[in-house]
């Protein structure tokens, strides 16, 4: 008797969401199986890899030389940086980090930030994620202005949290954008924010969940377990409020770990600094991919190359 591979069954599926506009539209979600369980059902869309771009060179001052090197010629120009990530490094999305808008730093105004976002959006052909400084009040102001200035471009705006979702969600509804709903690594809080956005009027197919990300060695196992529970709730229990794609901001957390940046002189046993940060990012991203990430935001081109190949291999 031939061996029959056991298969699980699921009552739910993840919503398919279209992001971007024009010829640059991409789709995420749509699967009705747990991650890497392609043999059990349908996975119509592969996970996508975004590359981060910062709005001000000052935000990269703490980066290692190895992380900066691939962008040395464009690091002071977000538009050129975004185009290089797209054209040379194969980014399938761009994530523009508006770090300079932080009120505790440069406190760049909403009008200036929105003007930059529009320039970047018009310069690339892939979807654009616009990430605030994670100051709830300032992000509400900035991302609302971005939504208005980039009317109809279907940007991905975030993070929207319990403290500012009304203003960001309202702007997304009014100007045709998608919202990143961010919660602090908790299944129940993630569901609650989705409910709040839905009650506000944000369509489910305009919400992407950010469960918050931990890096390898710094909470990755907790992030993994929460993302897995989110997926089980969506697929096994058929909870419609949890049937949304997941985005993970890997780079920001992987590259700020001690292991990714400490010198070989200080820690000779840690190995080659040139590859250590890249490996830390790759392993973190791989873990999150296995736990259900639909969009991974990365920094180094080599990490992007490896993770895109991993995605292609597991989706084959």
Residue pairs with C-beta under 8 A, 6 or more apart in sequence:
5 39
7 39
7 40
8 33
8 34
8 37
8 40
9 40
10 32
10 33
10 34
10 40
10 41
10 235
10 236
11 235
11 236
11 237
11 238
12 32
12 234
12 235
12 236
12 237
12 238
12 239
12 240
12 243
13 30
13 31
13 32
13 42
13 235
13 243
14 29
14 30
14 31
14 32
14 234
14 235
14 243
14 244
14 245
14 294
15 29
15 30
15 204
15 205
15 243
15 244
15 245
16 27
16 28
16 29
16 30
16 44
16 45
16 205
17 27
17 28
17 29
17 178
17 205
17 206
17 207
17 208
17 244
17 245
18 25
18 26
18 27
18 154
18 205
19 25
19 26
19 27
19 28
19 93
19 127
19 154
19 156
19 178
20 26
20 93
20 126
20 127
20 128
20 153
20 154
21 152
21 153
21 154
22 125
23 125
24 124
24 125
24 126
24 127
25 127
25 154
26 48
26 92
26 93
26 126
26 127
27 44
27 45
28 45
28 47
28 48
28 208
28 245
28 294
28 295
29 45
29 244
29 245
29 294
30 42
30 43
30 44
30 45
31 41
31 42
31 43
31 44
31 45
32 41
32 42
32 235
33 40
33 41
33 42
33 43
33 235
34 40
34 231
34 232
34 235
34 292
35 231
35 289
35 290
35 291
35 292
36 290
36 314
38 314
38 315
43 315
45 294
46 311
46 312
46 315
47 289
47 293
47 294
47 295
47 296
47 311
47 315
48 92
48 93
48 294
48 295
48 296
49 90
49 91
49 92
49 93
49 295
49 296
49 298
49 304
49 307
49 308
49 311
50 91
50 92
50 93
50 94
50 95
50 129
50 295
50 296
50 297
50 298
51 85
51 89
51 91
51 93
51 94
51 95
51 297
51 298
51 299
51 301
51 304
52 94
52 95
52 96
52 97
52 249
52 251
52 252
52 297
52 298
52 299
53 78
53 81
53 82
53 85
53 94
53 95
53 96
53 97
53 120
54 60
54 78
54 81
54 96
54 97
54 99
55 78
55 96
55 97
55 98
55 99
55 100
55 101
55 108
55 113
55 116
56 99
56 100
56 106
56 108
57 75
57 76
58 100
58 105
58 106
59 97
59 99
59 100
60 67
60 68
60 75
62 256
62 261
63 255
64 255
64 260
64 261
64 273
64 277
66 273
66 274
66 277
66 278
66 300
67 255
67 277
67 299
67 300
68 75
70 89
70 300
70 301
71 81
71 84
73 80
73 84
74 80
74 81
74 84
75 81
78 96
78 116
78 119
78 120
79 119
79 120
79 123
82 94
82 96
82 120
82 123
82 124
83 123
83 124
85 91
85 94
85 301
86 94
86 124
86 125
86 126
88 301
89 301
89 304
89 305
90 304
90 305
90 308
91 126
91 304
92 126
92 308
93 126
93 127
93 128
93 129
93 156
93 295
93 297
94 120
94 124
94 126
94 127
94 128
94 129
95 128
95 129
95 130
95 131
95 249
95 297
96 116
96 117
96 120
96 128
96 129
96 130
96 131
97 131
97 252
98 108
98 113
98 117
98 130
98 131
98 132
98 133
98 142
99 105
99 133
100 106
100 108
100 113
100 133
101 107
101 108
101 109
101 110
101 113
101 132
101 133
101 135
101 138
101 139
101 142
102 133
102 134
102 135
102 138
103 133
103 135
103 137
103 138
104 135
105 133
107 138
110 141
110 142
110 144
110 145
110 146
111 145
113 142
113 145
113 146
114 142
114 145
114 146
114 148
114 149
114 150
115 149
117 128
117 130
117 146
117 149
117 150
117 155
118 149
118 150
120 128
121 128
121 150
121 153
121 155
127 154
127 155
127 156
128 153
128 155
128 156
129 155
129 156
129 158
129 180
129 247
129 295
129 297
130 143
130 146
130 155
130 156
130 157
130 158
131 158
131 159
131 180
131 249
132 138
132 139
132 142
132 143
132 158
132 159
133 139
133 142
134 159
136 161
136 163
136 164
137 163
137 164
139 159
139 164
139 168
140 164
140 167
140 168
141 167
143 157
143 158
143 160
143 168
143 171
144 167
144 168
144 170
144 171
146 155
146 157
147 155
147 157
147 168
147 171
147 172
147 174
147 175
147 177
148 171
148 174
148 175
150 175
150 177
151 175
151 176
152 175
152 176
153 176
153 177
154 176
154 177
154 178
155 177
155 178
156 177
156 178
156 179
156 180
156 208
156 247
157 168
157 171
157 172
157 177
157 178
157 179
157 180
158 168
158 179
158 180
158 181
158 182
158 208
158 210
158 247
159 180
159 181
159 182
159 210
160 168
160 169
160 179
160 180
160 181
160 182
160 193
160 197
161 182
161 183
161 193
162 183
162 189
162 192
162 193
162 196
165 179
165 181
165 193
165 196
165 197
165 200
166 200
168 179
169 179
169 197
169 200
169 201
169 202
170 200
170 201
171 177
172 178
172 179
172 202
172 206
173 200
173 201
173 202
173 206
177 206
178 206
178 207
178 208
179 197
179 202
179 206
179 207
179 208
180 208
180 209
180 210
180 247
181 190
181 193
181 194
181 197
181 207
181 208
181 209
181 210
181 244
182 193
182 210
182 212
183 189
183 190
183 192
183 193
183 209
183 210
183 211
183 212
184 212
185 211
185 212
185 214
185 219
185 222
185 223
185 226
186 211
186 226
187 226
187 229
187 230
187 233
187 242
190 209
190 211
190 226
190 230
190 242
191 233
191 239
191 241
191 242
194 204
194 207
194 209
194 241
194 242
194 244
195 241
197 207
198 204
198 207
198 241
204 240
204 243
204 244
207 244
208 244
208 245
208 246
208 247
208 294
208 295
209 230
209 242
209 244
209 245
209 246
209 247
210 246
210 247
210 248
210 249
211 223
211 226
211 227
211 230
211 246
211 248
212 223
213 223
213 248
213 249
213 250
213 252
213 253
213 284
213 288
214 220
214 221
214 222
214 223
214 253
215 250
215 253
215 254
215 256
215 257
215 280
215 284
216 254
216 257
216 280
216 283
216 284
216 287
217 257
217 259
218 253
218 257
220 284
220 287
220 288
223 248
223 288
223 291
224 287
224 288
224 290
224 291
225 291
227 246
227 288
227 291
227 292
227 293
228 291
228 292
230 242
230 246
230 292
231 291
231 292
233 239
233 242
234 242
234 243
234 244
235 243
245 294
245 295
246 292
246 293
246 294
246 295
247 293
247 294
247 295
247 296
247 297
248 285
248 288
248 293
248 295
248 296
248 297
249 297
250 281
250 284
250 285
250 288
250 296
250 297
250 298
251 281
251 297
251 298
251 299
251 300
252 297
253 284
254 260
254 277
254 280
254 281
254 284
254 285
254 299
255 261
255 277
255 280
255 281
255 299
257 280
259 270
259 276
259 280
260 276
260 277
260 280
260 281
261 273
261 277
262 270
262 273
263 273
264 270
264 271
264 272
264 273
270 276
277 300
278 300
278 302
278 303
281 298
281 299
281 300
281 303
282 303
282 306
282 307
285 293
285 296
285 298
285 303
285 307
286 307
286 310
288 296
289 296
289 307
289 310
289 311
289 314
296 307
298 304
298 307
